[in-house]
Amino acid sequence: MQEINPVVIQQLIDSKVTTNIILFEVLPSTNEYIFEQLANSELKNNSVVLALTQTAGKGRQGRNWISPPGNIYMSYYWQFHGTLEKLYGLSLTVGIAIARVLKANGLEDVKLKWPNDIFWNGYKMGGILIETKTKSPGIIDVVIGLGLNIQNMSEWHEQITQRYVELENALQHPVYKNKLIAQIIVELQQILAQFAANGFESFVSEWKQYDIQQGSSLDSCVHRNVT
């Protein structure tokens, strides 16, 4: 099994992109780890936390995210200057970033399901969980969690309650995870900068191209505030 290596990822990232990459063999949750670090000390903006597996991975609405080895489990810390209202559409924007990377790696027919799921041919390939906490007036800590199925998960089939697919099965060839993670980090930094400047409005037309439900409502808040 090809292991994730932060040094290799950093080497693959464009020199203009600044990030701090932290890898653990096992964590309860990469999102929770970032919030714990923020509570105890300062964490550099744009830090990325990766885990080879999670024991208490989180999905939307508190659901458990099955996290066997071989996949990508990562959280990205972003300090946002603005109000919670300005974060409207962020999970959809992050979904677009992931879809762009997957498409660039040869995966056709990538779809996004409101508000945070990544699909291929009707099967779920990954999910996004965005959690926020107000740091001070006008400054919000944003944690962007991503779980992406990469390698065969048939051993855990009985524990997974929905139809799923792995990226390697969809592409029919092995995936170089270090390169894929590096691409995701670069795309996230670029798309978050555009989102901070222009909001979700500039991504609506692109979202419609990926929307698996074609015309789903965009009226609801799509991130969870951590109190």
C-alpha positions as a Markdown table, in Angstrom:
| # | Residue | x | y | z |
|---|---|---|---|---|
| 1 | Met | 0.0 | 0.0 | 0.0 |
| 2 | Gln | 1.4 | 3.3 | -1.1 |
| 3 | Glu | 1.8 | 5.5 | 2.0 |
| 4 | Ile | 1.0 | 9.2 | 2.3 |
| 5 | Asn | 4.2 | 11.3 | 2.9 |
| 6 | Pro | 4.0 | 15.0 | 3.9 |
| 7 | Val | 7.5 | 15.7 | 2.7 |
| 8 | Val | 6.6 | 14.4 | -0.8 |
| 9 | Ile | 3.3 | 16.3 | -0.8 |
| 10 | Gln | 5.2 | 19.5 | 0.1 |
| 11 | Gln | 7.6 | 18.9 | -2.7 |
| 12 | Leu | 4.8 | 18.4 | -5.2 |
| 13 | Ile | 3.1 | 21.7 | -4.1 |
| 14 | Asp | 3.8 | 24.8 | -6.1 |
| 15 | Ser | 6.3 | 27.0 | -4.2 |
| 16 | Lys | 3.8 | 29.9 | -4.1 |
| 17 | Val | 1.4 | 27.8 | -2.0 |
| 18 | Thr | 2.1 | 28.0 | 1.8 |
| 19 | Thr | 0.9 | 25.2 | 4.0 |
| 20 | Asn | 1.8 | 23.2 | 7.1 |
| 21 | Ile | 1.1 | 19.4 | 6.6 |
| 22 | Ile | 0.7 | 17.1 | 9.6 |
| 23 | Leu | 0.2 | 13.4 | 9.3 |
| 24 | Phe | -1.0 | 10.8 | 11.9 |
| 25 | Glu | -1.3 | 7.1 | 11.5 |
| 26 | Val | -4.6 | 7.2 | 13.6 |
| 27 | Leu | -6.8 | 10.0 | 14.8 |
| 28 | Pro | -10.3 | 10.0 | 16.2 |
| 29 | Ser | -11.2 | 12.8 | 13.7 |
| 30 | Thr | -9.0 | 15.2 | 11.7 |
| 31 | Asn | -11.6 | 17.9 | 12.2 |
| 32 | Glu | -11.6 | 17.5 | 15.9 |
| 33 | Tyr | -7.8 | 17.5 | 16.1 |
| 34 | Ile | -7.7 | 20.9 | 14.5 |
| 35 | Phe | -10.3 | 22.3 | 16.9 |
| 36 | Glu | -8.3 | 20.9 | 19.8 |
| 37 | Gln | -5.1 | 22.5 | 18.6 |
| 38 | Leu | -6.9 | 25.9 | 18.1 |
| 39 | Ala | -8.2 | 25.7 | 21.6 |
| 40 | Asn | -4.8 | 25.0 | 23.1 |
| 41 | Ser | -2.5 | 27.0 | 20.8 |
| 42 | Glu | -2.2 | 28.8 | 17.5 |
| 43 | Leu | -2.3 | 26.7 | 14.4 |
| 44 | Lys | -0.9 | 28.2 | 11.2 |
| 45 | Asn | -3.5 | 29.3 | 8.6 |
| 46 | Asn | -3.8 | 26.9 | 5.7 |
| 47 | Ser | -2.6 | 23.9 | 7.8 |
| 48 | Val | -3.5 | 20.5 | 6.6 |
| 49 | Val | -4.1 | 17.5 | 8.9 |
| 50 | Leu | -4.1 | 14.0 | 7.5 |
| 51 | Ala | -4.8 | 10.6 | 9.1 |
| 52 | Leu | -4.2 | 7.1 | 7.6 |
| 53 | Thr | -7.4 | 6.1 | 9.4 |
| 54 | Gln | -9.9 | 7.6 | 11.8 |
| 55 | Thr | -11.6 | 5.9 | 14.7 |
| 56 | Ala | -14.4 | 8.4 | 15.0 |
| 57 | Gly | -14.7 | 10.0 | 11.6 |
| 58 | Lys | -17.6 | 12.4 | 11.3 |
| 59 | Gly | -20.1 | 12.9 | 8.5 |
| 60 | Arg | -23.0 | 15.4 | 8.2 |
| 61 | Gln | -25.5 | 15.6 | 11.1 |
| 62 | Gly | -23.2 | 13.6 | 13.4 |
| 63 | Arg | -23.2 | 10.5 | 11.3 |
| 64 | Asn | -20.2 | 8.1 | 11.6 |
| 65 | Trp | -17.8 | 8.1 | 8.7 |
| 66 | Ile | -16.2 | 4.7 | 8.2 |
| 67 | Ser | -12.5 | 5.3 | 7.7 |
| 68 | Pro | -10.5 | 2.2 | 6.8 |
| 69 | Pro | -6.9 | 2.5 | 5.7 |
| 70 | Gly | -6.0 | 3.3 | 2.1 |
| 71 | Asn | -8.2 | 6.3 | 1.6 |
| 72 | Ile | -7.8 | 10.1 | 2.1 |
| 73 | Tyr | -8.9 | 11.7 | 5.3 |
| 74 | Met | -7.9 | 15.3 | 5.6 |
| 75 | Ser | -8.9 | 18.5 | 7.2 |
| 76 | Tyr | -7.9 | 22.0 | 6.0 |
| 77 | Tyr | -7.7 | 25.0 | 8.4 |
| 78 | Trp | -8.7 | 28.3 | 7.0 |
| 79 | Gln | -9.1 | 31.6 | 8.9 |
| 80 | Phe | -11.9 | 33.6 | 7.3 |
| 81 | His | -12.3 | 37.3 | 7.8 |
| 82 | Gly | -16.0 | 38.1 | 7.7 |
| 83 | Thr | -19.3 | 37.0 | 9.1 |
| 84 | Leu | -21.0 | 33.6 | 9.1 |
| 85 | Glu | -23.5 | 34.8 | 6.5 |
| 86 | Lys | -20.6 | 35.4 | 4.1 |
| 87 | Leu | -19.7 | 31.7 | 4.2 |
| 88 | Tyr | -22.9 | 30.8 | 2.5 |
| 89 | Gly | -22.2 | 28.2 | -0.3 |
| 90 | Leu | -18.7 | 27.3 | 1.0 |
| 91 | Ser | -19.3 | 23.5 | 1.1 |
| 92 | Leu | -20.5 | 23.7 | -2.5 |
| 93 | Thr | -17.5 | 25.7 | -3.5 |
| 94 | Val | -15.2 | 23.2 | -1.8 |
| 95 | Gly | -17.0 | 20.4 | -3.7 |
| 96 | Ile | -16.2 | 22.2 | -7.0 |
| 97 | Ala | -12.5 | 22.2 | -6.0 |
| 98 | Ile | -12.5 | 18.5 | -5.4 |
| 99 | Ala | -14.5 | 17.8 | -8.6 |
| 100 | Arg | -12.0 | 19.9 | -10.6 |
| 101 | Val | -9.1 | 17.8 | -9.2 |
| 102 | Leu | -10.8 | 14.5 | -9.9 |
| 103 | Lys | -11.7 | 15.6 | -13.4 |
| 104 | Ala | -8.1 | 16.6 | -14.0 |
| 105 | Asn | -7.1 | 13.1 | -13.0 |
| 106 | Gly | -9.3 | 11.5 | -15.7 |
| 107 | Leu | -12.5 | 10.9 | -13.8 |
| 108 | Glu | -15.4 | 11.9 | -16.1 |
| 109 | Asp | -19.0 | 12.4 | -14.9 |
| 110 | Val | -18.1 | 13.7 | -11.4 |
| 111 | Lys | -21.2 | 14.9 | -9.7 |
| 112 | Leu | -21.9 | 16.8 | -6.4 |
| 113 | Lys | -24.9 | 16.3 | -4.3 |
| 114 | Trp | -26.1 | 19.2 | -2.1 |
| 115 | Pro | -24.7 | 20.1 | 0.3 |
| 116 | Asn | -21.5 | 18.0 | 0.6 |
| 117 | Asp | -21.3 | 14.7 | -1.3 |
| 118 | Ile | -19.1 | 13.6 | -4.2 |
| 119 | Phe | -20.6 | 11.1 | -6.6 |
| 120 | Trp | -19.7 | 9.1 | -9.6 |
| 121 | Asn | -22.2 | 7.1 | -11.7 |
| 122 | Gly | -24.7 | 7.3 | -8.8 |
| 123 | Tyr | -22.2 | 6.0 | -6.2 |
| 124 | Lys | -20.8 | 8.0 | -3.4 |
| 125 | Met | -17.1 | 8.6 | -3.6 |
| 126 | Gly | -16.5 | 11.1 | -0.8 |
| 127 | Gly | -17.9 | 13.7 | 1.5 |
| 128 | Ile | -17.1 | 17.1 | 2.8 |
| 129 | Leu | -17.8 | 18.4 | 6.4 |
| 130 | Ile | -17.3 | 22.0 | 7.1 |
| 131 | Glu | -17.3 | 23.2 | 10.7 |
| 132 | Thr | -16.8 | 26.8 | 11.9 |
| 133 | Lys | -16.1 | 28.6 | 15.2 |
| 134 | Thr | -16.0 | 32.3 | 15.8 |
| 135 | Lys | -12.5 | 33.2 | 16.9 |
| 136 | Ser | -13.3 | 36.9 | 17.5 |
| 137 | Pro | -15.6 | 39.5 | 16.0 |
| 138 | Gly | -15.1 | 39.3 | 12.2 |
| 139 | Ile | -12.7 | 36.3 | 12.4 |
| 140 | Ile | -14.0 | 32.7 | 11.9 |
| 141 | Asp | -12.0 | 29.5 | 12.2 |
| 142 | Val | -13.1 | 27.3 | 9.3 |
| 143 | Val | -12.2 | 23.6 | 9.3 |
| 144 | Ile | -12.8 | 21.8 | 6.0 |
| 145 | Gly | -12.9 | 18.0 | 6.3 |
| 146 | Leu | -12.7 | 15.7 | 3.4 |
| 147 | Gly | -13.1 | 11.9 | 3.2 |
| 148 | Leu | -12.3 | 10.4 | -0.3 |
| 149 | Asn | -12.6 | 6.7 | -1.1 |
| 150 | Ile | -9.4 | 5.6 | -3.0 |
| 151 | Gln | -8.7 | 1.9 | -2.5 |
| 152 | Asn | -10.9 | -1.2 | -2.4 |
| 153 | Met | -13.1 | -1.2 | 0.7 |
| 154 | Ser | -15.0 | -4.5 | 0.1 |
| 155 | Glu | -13.7 | -5.8 | 3.6 |
| 156 | Trp | -15.8 | -3.0 | 5.2 |
| 157 | His | -18.8 | -3.4 | 2.9 |
| 158 | Glu | -21.2 | -4.5 | 5.6 |
| 159 | Gln | -20.5 | -1.5 | 7.8 |
| 160 | Ile | -21.3 | 1.0 | 5.0 |
| 161 | Thr | -25.0 | 1.8 | 4.6 |
| 162 | Gln | -25.0 | 3.4 | 1.2 |
| 163 | Arg | -23.8 | 2.7 | -2.3 |
| 164 | Tyr | -20.2 | 3.7 | -2.7 |
| 165 | Val | -17.3 | 3.6 | -5.1 |
| 166 | Glu | -13.5 | 3.9 | -4.8 |
| 167 | Leu | -11.5 | 6.2 | -7.1 |
| 168 | Glu | -9.2 | 3.4 | -8.2 |
| 169 | Asn | -12.1 | 1.2 | -9.2 |
| 170 | Ala | -13.6 | 4.1 | -11.2 |
| 171 | Leu | -10.4 | 4.9 | -13.0 |
| 172 | Gln | -9.3 | 1.3 | -13.3 |
| 173 | His | -5.7 | 2.1 | -12.3 |
| 174 | Pro | -3.7 | 2.9 | -9.1 |
| 175 | Val | -3.9 | 6.4 | -7.7 |
| 176 | Tyr | -0.8 | 8.3 | -6.5 |
| 177 | Lys | -2.2 | 9.7 | -3.3 |
| 178 | Asn | 0.6 | 12.1 | -2.5 |
| 179 | Lys | 0.1 | 13.8 | -5.9 |
| 180 | Leu | -3.7 | 13.9 | -5.5 |
| 181 | Ile | -3.5 | 15.5 | -2.0 |
| 182 | Ala | -1.0 | 18.1 | -3.3 |
| 183 | Gln | -3.4 | 18.9 | -6.1 |
| 184 | Ile | -6.3 | 19.2 | -3.7 |
| 185 | Ile | -4.4 | 21.6 | -1.4 |
| 186 | Val | -3.4 | 23.8 | -4.3 |
| 187 | Glu | -6.9 | 23.9 | -5.7 |
| 188 | Leu | -8.4 | 24.6 | -2.2 |
| 189 | Gln | -6.1 | 27.6 | -1.6 |
| 190 | Gln | -6.9 | 29.1 | -5.0 |
| 191 | Ile | -10.7 | 28.6 | -4.8 |
| 192 | Leu | -10.8 | 29.8 | -1.1 |
| 193 | Ala | -9.1 | 33.0 | -2.1 |
| 194 | Gln | -11.6 | 33.6 | -4.9 |
| 195 | Phe | -14.5 | 32.7 | -2.5 |
| 196 | Ala | -13.2 | 35.2 | 0.1 |
| 197 | Ala | -13.1 | 37.9 | -2.5 |
| 198 | Asn | -16.4 | 37.2 | -4.4 |
| 199 | Gly | -18.5 | 34.7 | -2.4 |
| 200 | Phe | -20.4 | 31.8 | -3.8 |
| 201 | Glu | -22.0 | 33.9 | -6.6 |
| 202 | Ser | -19.0 | 33.5 | -8.9 |
| 203 | Phe | -19.4 | 29.7 | -8.6 |
| 204 | Val | -23.1 | 29.2 | -9.2 |
| 205 | Ser | -22.9 | 28.4 | -12.9 |
| 206 | Glu | -20.1 | 25.9 | -12.3 |
| 207 | Trp | -22.0 | 24.3 | -9.5 |
| 208 | Lys | -25.0 | 23.7 | -11.8 |
| 209 | Gln | -22.8 | 21.7 | -14.1 |
| 210 | Tyr | -21.9 | 19.3 | -11.3 |
| 211 | Asp | -25.3 | 19.3 | -9.5 |
| 212 | Ile | -26.5 | 15.7 | -9.5 |
| 213 | Gln | -30.0 | 16.8 | -8.6 |
| 214 | Gln | -30.2 | 19.6 | -11.2 |
| 215 | Gly | -31.9 | 22.5 | -9.6 |
| 216 | Ser | -31.6 | 21.6 | -5.9 |
| 217 | Ser | -32.3 | 24.3 | -3.5 |
| 218 | Leu | -29.5 | 26.6 | -2.4 |
| 219 | Asp | -31.4 | 28.3 | 0.3 |
| 220 | Ser | -30.0 | 26.5 | 3.3 |
| 221 | Cys | -26.9 | 27.1 | 5.3 |
| 222 | Val | -24.3 | 24.5 | 4.4 |
| 223 | His | -21.8 | 24.6 | 7.2 |
| 224 | Arg | -22.0 | 23.7 | 10.9 |
| 225 | Asn | -21.0 | 26.2 | 13.6 |
| 226 | Val | -19.2 | 24.7 | 16.5 |
| 227 | Thr | -20.1 | 26.3 | 19.8 |
